[in-house]
Amino acid sequence: MNAKKFFLSMIVTVLVVLTTVGGLATANFIFGTNLSSEIAKYLDKAKGDKVNVLLLGLDEDRVRADVIMVVSVDPKMKKVNVLSIPRDTRAQFSAGRYDKINHAMGYKNPEEKIISLVRQITGMPIHYYCEVSFEGFRNVIDILGGVEFDVPINMHYDDPVQNLHIHVNKGLQVLNGKDAEGVVRYRATYAAGDLQRISLQQDFLMALFEQKLKPSYISKAPKLIKEIYENVTTNLSVADATKYVGMLKKLNSESLSTHMLPGASSYINGASYYIYNPQETYQLILNEFGYPEDKAAELRESAAKASEGAQ
């Protein structure tokens, strides 16, 4: 059930914001948020226009986070950076206690726990929190008229327990909501398992971004807004989203960058984990996401001086 959440979540930060151009002003029924104050208090306060959104895809029992992504929207740099965190990432839950990060939702105060773990791993503040339903992803893709995508392999998989039935053939095609969900959830024959699925999810996201971030989809704003806010739990209000409309209208595929948390798969005591590399993670977050902000500012100043000296 994971991959779907990733996309509807991204729609919260990209398509939701895009749709505000045509429909937000009249969509008075959603000017609030639907996230409890208990969860909202665990989040950081934004100091400027740049914000980071934690996007979660939970299983049906809501005790495992199968999709974990941080979307960083930087209006000043006109960039959207997406960091995928593998669900098997080994994280320190407390002194001497380690577990897979996707198990955080099964702990006491799960939202607080997973927000804290993502901060711990990435070193980034988290300003917004989003959870999305399965139905929402399918419906939004259908409202948008599907997404053209080159499916890399034949994907056939049935899991009656999850009511998951994927039957999509290889090749370039326009995926409807149901097939798009199947494509981004599929991993049955991947040698690299979840890592390969994340790579495909990012490819799909790029296709979605390129095809749907266009004025022609503004006419669909009212239906999109209604669908998104019926299927998303978030503290991102319409009022918040409007701040990014001007920026998103200027974006193209080159404005979006996707990244994987650096690391490698390993077995510890017979269990499979993804062991992230703290040093490489630090450099990635510093260079691409701009945190810690003081260090990133120093890098920009040094680069500017070097550029001036070379002229």
C-alpha positions in Angstrom: 0.0 0.0 0.0 3.0 2.2 0.2 3.8 3.7 -3.1 0.4 5.3 -3.5 0.8 7.4 -0.5 4.0 8.7 -1.8 2.3 10.1 -4.8 -0.8 11.6 -3.3 1.6 13.1 -0.8 3.6 14.6 -3.6 0.4 15.9 -5.0 -0.1 17.7 -1.7 3.2 19.6 -2.3 3.0 19.9 -6.0 -0.4 19.3 -7.5 -2.4 20.5 -4.6 -0.4 23.7 -4.7 -0.8 23.9 -8.5 -4.5 23.5 -8.3 -4.8 26.4 -6.0 -4.4 28.7 -8.9 -7.8 27.9 -10.3 -9.8 26.6 -7.4 -8.4 27.6 -4.0 -10.1 30.9 -3.7 -13.5 29.4 -4.0 -12.7 26.2 -2.0 -13.7 27.7 1.3 -14.7 24.4 2.7 -11.1 23.3 3.1 -9.4 26.4 4.5 -8.5 24.6 7.7 -6.4 21.5 8.3 -7.3 17.9 9.2 -4.4 17.1 11.4 -4.8 16.8 15.1 -3.2 19.4 17.3 -1.4 16.6 19.1 0.6 15.7 16.0 1.0 19.3 14.8 2.8 20.2 18.0 5.7 17.8 17.2 6.5 19.7 14.0 9.0 22.6 13.5 7.9 26.1 12.8 9.0 27.4 9.4 11.5 30.3 9.7 11.1 31.3 6.0 9.6 30.3 2.7 11.5 27.0 2.5 9.6 24.0 4.0 10.0 20.3 4.4 7.1 17.9 4.2 7.2 14.4 5.7 5.1 12.1 3.5 4.0 8.7 4.9 2.3 5.7 3.4 0.9 3.4 6.1 -0.2 -0.2 5.8 -3.9 -1.0 6.3 -3.4 -1.6 10.0 -1.6 1.7 10.4 1.3 0.2 12.3 4.0 0.3 9.6 5.2 3.2 7.4 5.9 1.5 4.1 6.7 4.8 2.2 8.7 7.5 3.9 9.7 10.6 2.0 10.8 14.1 2.7 9.8 16.7 0.1 11.7 20.0 0.5 10.2 23.0 -1.3 12.6 26.0 -1.8 10.9 29.0 -3.5 14.0 31.1 -3.4 16.0 28.5 -5.3 13.0 27.4 -7.3 13.7 23.8 -6.4 11.8 20.7 -5.1 14.0 18.0 -3.6 12.6 14.6 -2.7 14.4 12.3 -0.3 13.3 8.6 -0.2 14.0 6.8 3.1 13.8 3.0 2.7 11.3 1.4 5.0 13.9 -1.1 6.4 16.3 1.7 7.4 17.9 0.9 10.8 17.3 3.7 13.3 18.0 4.2 16.9 14.7 4.4 18.7 16.2 4.8 22.2 19.5 4.2 24.0 20.7 0.8 22.8 17.4 0.0 21.0 17.4 -0.2 17.2 14.5 -1.1 14.9 13.4 -0.6 11.3 12.1 2.9 10.8 8.8 1.7 9.3 7.9 0.0 12.6 7.7 3.4 14.3 4.0 3.7 13.7 3.5 0.7 16.0 5.1 2.4 19.0 3.5 4.7 21.5 3.0 8.2 20.2 3.9 7.0 16.6 3.7 10.3 14.8 6.1 11.9 17.3 8.4 8.9 17.0 8.7 8.9 13.3 9.1 12.6 13.0 11.9 12.4 15.6 13.6 9.6 13.7 13.5 11.3 10.4 15.0 14.4 12.0 17.6 12.3 13.6 18.6 10.6 10.3 18.4 13.6 8.0 19.3 16.5 10.3 16.4 18.4 8.7 13.5 20.2 10.4 10.1 18.9 9.5 7.4 21.5 9.0 4.5 19.6 7.6 3.2 16.1 8.0 1.1 14.1 5.4 -0.6 10.7 5.4 -2.7 9.7 2.3 -5.3 7.0 1.6 -5.1 4.4 -1.2 -8.3 5.5 -2.8 -7.1 9.0 -3.0 -4.1 8.1 -5.3 -6.2 6.2 -7.7 -8.9 8.9 -7.9 -6.4 11.7 -8.4 -4.6 9.9 -11.2 -8.0 9.3 -12.9 -9.1 12.9 -12.5 -5.8 13.9 -14.2 -6.6 11.6 -17.1 -3.9 9.1 -16.3 -0.1 9.2 -16.6 1.9 8.1 -19.6 4.6 5.8 -18.4 7.0 3.2 -19.8 6.5 0.2 -17.6 9.9 -1.6 -17.5 8.7 -5.2 -17.0 5.6 -7.3 -17.0 4.0 -6.9 -13.6 1.7 -9.6 -12.4 1.0 -10.3 -8.7 -2.0 -11.3 -6.6 -2.3 -11.0 -2.8 -5.8 -11.8 -1.7 -5.0 -10.9 1.9 -4.2 -7.3 0.9 -6.8 -7.3 -1.8 -3.9 -6.4 -4.1 -4.1 -7.5 -7.7 -1.5 -6.1 -10.1 -1.7 -7.0 -13.8 0.2 -4.5 -16.0 2.2 -5.4 -19.1 5.6 -4.0 -20.1 5.7 -1.0 -22.4 4.8 2.7 -22.9 1.1 3.3 -22.0 -1.3 5.6 -20.2 -1.8 4.3 -16.7 -5.2 4.8 -15.0 -5.4 5.1 -11.3 -5.6 1.4 -10.6 -2.7 0.4 -12.9 -0.6 3.3 -11.7 -1.1 2.1 -8.1 0.0 -1.4 -9.1 3.1 -0.2 -10.9 4.4 1.9 -8.0 3.5 -0.8 -5.5 5.0 -3.8 -7.4 8.2 -5.4 -6.2 7.6 -9.2 -6.5 10.4 -10.0 -9.0 12.8 -7.2 -8.2 16.2 -8.5 -7.2 16.8 -5.4 -5.2 13.4 -5.4 -3.6 12.3 -2.1 -2.1 15.3 -0.2 -3.4 14.3 -1.0 -7.0 10.7 -0.1 -6.3 11.8 3.3 -4.9 13.7 4.0 -8.1 10.7 3.2 -10.2 8.5 5.4 -7.9 10.9 8.3 -8.5 10.7 7.7 -12.3 6.9 7.8 -12.1 7.0 10.9 -10.0 9.1 12.6 -12.6 6.7 11.6 -15.4 3.8 12.8 -13.2 5.6 16.1 -12.6 6.4 16.7 -16.3 3.0 15.8 -17.6 0.7 17.4 -15.1 2.4 20.6 -13.9 0.7 22.5 -16.8 -2.0 25.2 -17.0 -4.4 22.8 -18.8 -4.9 21.0 -15.5 -6.0 24.1 -13.6 -9.6 23.4 -14.8 -9.6 20.3 -12.7 -8.7 22.2 -9.5 -12.0 21.9 -7.7 -12.3 18.1 -8.1 -8.6 17.6 -7.2 -8.8 19.8 -4.1 -11.9 17.9 -2.9 -10.3 14.5 -3.5 -7.0 15.4 -1.9 -8.4 16.8 1.2 -10.8 13.9 1.7 -7.9 11.4 1.5 -5.0 13.3 3.2 -4.2 13.8 6.8 -2.0 16.9 7.0 -1.3 20.2 8.6 -0.8 21.8 5.2 -3.8 24.1 4.8 -4.9 25.7 1.7 -3.7 29.0 3.0 -0.2 27.5 3.5 -0.3 26.0 0.0 -1.1 29.3 -1.7 2.3 30.7 -0.8 3.9 28.3 -3.3 1.6 28.8 -6.2 3.7 31.4 -8.0 6.8 29.2 -7.7 5.2 26.0 -8.9 3.9 27.7 -12.0 7.5 28.3 -13.1 8.8 24.8 -12.4 9.7 22.2 -15.0 11.2 18.7 -14.8 14.6 20.1 -14.1 13.3 21.8 -11.0 12.6 18.5 -9.3 15.4 16.3 -7.9 14.9 12.9 -6.3 17.4 11.3 -3.9 17.8 8.1 -2.0 19.1 8.0 1.5 22.7 6.9 1.1 23.5 3.4 2.5 23.3 -0.3 1.8 21.3 -3.4 2.7 22.7 -5.8 5.3 21.7 -8.5 7.7 21.9 -8.1 11.5 21.0 -11.1 13.7 19.1 -12.7 10.8 17.0 -9.6 10.0 17.3 -7.5 6.8 18.1 -3.8 7.3 19.1 -0.8 5.3 22.1 0.7 7.0 22.3 4.4 6.1 25.7 6.1 5.9 25.7 9.1 8.2 28.7 10.8 6.5 27.3 10.5 3.0 23.8 11.5 4.3 25.2 14.6 5.9 26.9 15.7 2.6 23.8 15.0 0.6 21.6 17.0 2.9 24.1 19.8 3.0 24.7 20.0 -0.7 21.2 19.3 -2.0 18.8 20.3 0.8 20.8 23.1 2.4 21.0 21.9 6.0 22.6 22.7 8.4 21.6 26.1 7.1 24.7 27.9 8.5 27.1 25.5 6.8 25.1 25.7 3.6 25.3 29.5 3.7 29.1 29.2 4.1 29.3 26.9 1.1 27.3 29.3 -1.1 29.5 32.2 0.0 32.7 30.2 -0.8 31.3 29.2 -4.2 30.3 32.8 -5.0 33.8 34.1 -4.1 35.4 31.3 -6.2 33.2 32.2 -9.1 34.2 35.9 -8.8 37.8 35.0 -8.6 37.6 32.9 -11.8 36.2 35.8 -13.8 
